[in-house]
Amino acid sequence: MSRRRRPVLGVLRLCLRLLLLAVVWLLGVAAWIVHVGNRDEAGPADAIVVLGAAAYDAVPSPVFEARIEHGLDLYRAGHAPTLIFTGGYGGAKARFSEAQVARRYALRHEVPDSAILIESRSRTTLENLIETRRLMQAHDLHRVIIVSDPLHMARALRAARRLGIDAVGSPTPSTRFRTFRTQREFLLREVYFFHRDLLDAAHGALAR
């Protein structure tokens, strides 16, 4: 083997090793997201937080309905005396915010109005939780159970920790993202958000 080829092969080996490490890392992140989404930590809390999702006028989307139903199940089981519904208006012409749609749904299912808090400002997961923290502070609530889809749970809990919210997760028992394609797309998106959040946290640490 010539001396010129040895450095080239060395670089190729290094690139292959780095590629393998990257693949192992990404698979590990994906496995962790799935693991968190399969872990139900529901227990005694001050409130149950149902994260917003799409609504069609006054009707929750199937994804949102599954979240609301699970939140109601936790409430009926006595895990917390208060439900917090989050989510703003899906568009300029929307008559109801996501949180209002969820509140109407809960009232129809015999949940007393006094047990429901809502916020109608948020449009993203982080905003959902910022507004949740505001409600918690206003009503002297300290510990919450967060309800969302399984693959969304890891991101929601990361955001809660960043905001100083004492939270545990209780994912919906089943997901409306049932096909391989939709679950793959959801998981890939959450892997992306994991790294985005990691970079944001690193940037914040450097800024301090």
For each residue, the residues with C-beta under 8 A, 3 or more apart:
1: 5 6 9
2: 5 6
3: 6
4: 7 8
5: 1 2 8 9
6: 1 2 3 9 10
7: 4 10 11
8: 4 5 11 12
9: 1 5 6 12 13
10: 6 7 13 14
11: 7 8 14 15
12: 8 9 15 16
13: 9 10 16 17
14: 10 11 17 18
15: 11 12 18 19
16: 12 13 19 20
17: 13 14 20 21
18: 14 15 21 22
19: 15 16 22 23
20: 16 17 23 24
21: 17 18 24 25
22: 18 19 25 26
23: 19 20 26 27
24: 20 21 27 28
25: 21 22 28 29
26: 22 23 29 30 191
27: 23 24 30 31
28: 24 25 31 32
29: 25 26 32 33 191 194 195
30: 26 27 33 34 187 191
31: 27 28 34 35
32: 28 29 35 36 154
33: 29 30 36 37 151 154 187 190 191 194
34: 30 31 37 38 150 151 187
35: 31 32 38 39
36: 32 33 39 153 154 157 169
37: 33 34 149 150 151 152 153 154 171
38: 34 35 150 171
39: 35 36 153 169 171
40: 169 170 171
41: 145 168 169 170
42: 45 74 77 79 145 168 170
43: 79 145 168
44: 79 80 143
45: 42 48 79 80 143 144 145 168
46: 80 81 82 136 141 142 143 144
47: 80 81 82 83 84 117 136 141 143 144 145
48: 45 71 74 75 79 80 82 83 84 144 145 147 170
49: 84 86 128 129 132 144 145 146 147 167
50: 67 68 70 71 83 84 85 86 102 147 148
51: 67 86 87 125 128 146 147 148 152 156
52: 64 85 86 87 88 98 99 102 122 128
53: 60 61 63 64 67 87 98
54: 60 61 63 64 90 98
55: 58 59 60 61 64 87 90 94 96 97 98 101
56: 59 60 61
57: 94 95 96
58: 55 95 96 101 104
59: 55 56 101
60: 53 54 55 56 64 65 68 98 101 102 105
61: 53 54 55 56 64 65
62: 65 66 176
63: 53 54 66 67 149 176 177
64: 52 53 54 55 60 61 67 68 87 98 101 102
65: 60 61 62 68 69 105
66: 62 63 69 70 149 172 174 175 176
67: 50 51 53 63 64 70 71 147 148 149 172
68: 50 60 64 65 71 72 85 102 105 106
69: 65 66 72 73 172
70: 50 66 67 73 74 147 170 171 172 173
71: 48 50 67 68 74 75 83 85 102 106 147
72: 68 69 75 76 83 106 109 111
73: 69 70 76 77
74: 42 48 70 71 77 79 80 145 147 170
75: 48 71 72 78 79 80 81 83 111 115
76: 72 73
77: 42 73 74
78: 75
79: 42 43 44 45 48 74 75 145
80: 44 45 46 47 48 74 75 83 144 145
81: 46 47 75 115
82: 46 47 48 115 116 117 139 141
83: 47 48 50 71 72 75 80 106 111 115 116 117
84: 47 48 49 50 116 117 118 119 132 135 136 144
85: 50 52 68 71 98 99 102 103 106 116 117 118 119
86: 49 50 51 52 98 99 118 119 122 128 129 131 132
87: 51 52 53 55 64 97 98 99 101 102 119 120 122 128
88: 52 97 98 99 120 121 122 123 127
89: 92 94 96 97 98 120
90: 54 55 94 98
91: 94
92: 89
93:
94: 55 57 89 90 91 97
95: 57 58
96: 55 57 58 89 100 101 104
97: 55 87 88 89 94 100 101 118 120
98: 52 53 54 55 60 64 85 86 87 88 89 90 101 102 120
99: 52 85 86 87 88 102 103 118 119 120
100: 96 97 103 104 118 120
101: 55 58 59 60 64 87 96 97 98 104 105
102: 50 52 60 64 68 71 85 87 98 99 105 106 118
103: 85 99 100 106 107 116 118
104: 58 96 100 101 107 108
105: 60 65 68 101 102 108 109
106: 68 71 72 83 85 102 103 109 111 116
107: 103 104 110 111 113 116
108: 104 105
109: 72 105 106
110: 107
111: 72 75 83 106 107 115 116
112: 115 116
113: 107 116
114:
115: 75 81 82 83 111 112
116: 82 83 84 85 103 106 107 111 112 113
117: 47 82 83 84 85 135 139
118: 84 85 86 97 99 100 102 103
119: 84 85 86 87 99 122 128 131 132 134 135
120: 87 88 89 97 98 99 100
121: 88 127 131
122: 52 86 87 88 119 127 128 130 131
123: 88 127
124: 127 128
125: 51 128 129 152 155 156 159
126: 129 130 159
127: 88 121 122 123 124 130 131
128: 49 51 52 86 87 119 122 124 125 131 132 156
129: 49 86 125 126 132 133 156 159 160 163 165
130: 122 126 127 133 134 163
131: 86 119 121 122 127 128 134 135
132: 49 84 86 119 128 129 135 136 144 165
133: 129 130 136 137 163 164 165
134: 119 130 131 137 138
135: 84 117 119 131 132 138 139 141
136: 46 47 84 132 133 139 140 141 142 144 165
137: 133 134 140
138: 134 135
139: 82 117 135 136
140: 136 137
141: 46 47 82 135 136 144
142: 46 136 166
143: 44 45 46 47 166 167 168
144: 45 46 47 48 49 80 84 132 136 141 160 165 166 167 168
145: 41 42 43 45 47 48 49 74 79 80 167 168 169 170
146: 49 51 153 156 157 160 167 168 169 170
147: 48 49 50 51 67 70 71 74 170 171 172
148: 50 51 67 152 153 156 169 171 172
149: 37 63 66 67 152 153 171 172 175 176 177 186
150: 34 37 38 153 171 172 175
151: 33 34 37 154 175 177 183 186 187 190
152: 37 51 125 148 149 155 156 171 186 190
153: 36 37 39 146 148 149 150 156 157 169 171
154: 32 33 36 37 151 157 158 190 194
155: 125 152 158 159 190 193 194 197
156: 51 125 128 129 146 148 152 153 159 160 169
157: 36 146 153 154 160 161 167 168 169
158: 154 155 161 162 194 197
159: 125 126 129 155 156 162 163 197
160: 129 144 146 156 157 163 165 167
161: 157 158 164 165 167
162: 158 159 197 201
163: 129 130 133 159 160
164: 133 161
165: 129 132 133 136 144 160 161
166: 142 143 144
167: 49 143 144 145 146 157 160 161
168: 41 42 43 45 143 144 145 146 157
169: 36 39 40 41 145 146 148 153 156 157
170: 40 41 42 48 70 74 145 146 147
171: 37 38 39 40 70 147 148 149 150 152 153
172: 66 67 69 70 147 148 149 150 175
173: 70
174: 66
175: 66 149 150 151 172 178 183
176: 62 63 66 149
177: 63 149 151 182 183 186
178: 175 182 183
179: 182 183
180: 183 184
181: 184 185
182: 177 178 179 185 186
183: 151 175 177 178 179 180 186 187
184: 180 181 187 188
185: 181 182 188 189
186: 149 151 152 177 182 183 189 190
187: 30 33 34 151 183 184 190 191
188: 184 185 191 192
189: 185 186 192 193
190: 33 151 152 154 155 186 187 193 194
191: 26 29 30 33 187 188 194 195
192: 188 189 195 196
193: 155 189 190 196 197
194: 29 33 154 155 158 190 191 197 198
195: 29 191 192 198 199
196: 192 193 199 200
197: 155 158 159 162 193 194 200 201
198: 194 195 201 202
199: 195 196 202 203
200: 196 197 203 204
201: 162 197 198 204 205
202: 198 199 205 206
203: 199 200 206 207
204: 200 201 207 208
205: 201 202 208
206: 202 203
207: 203 204
208: 204 205
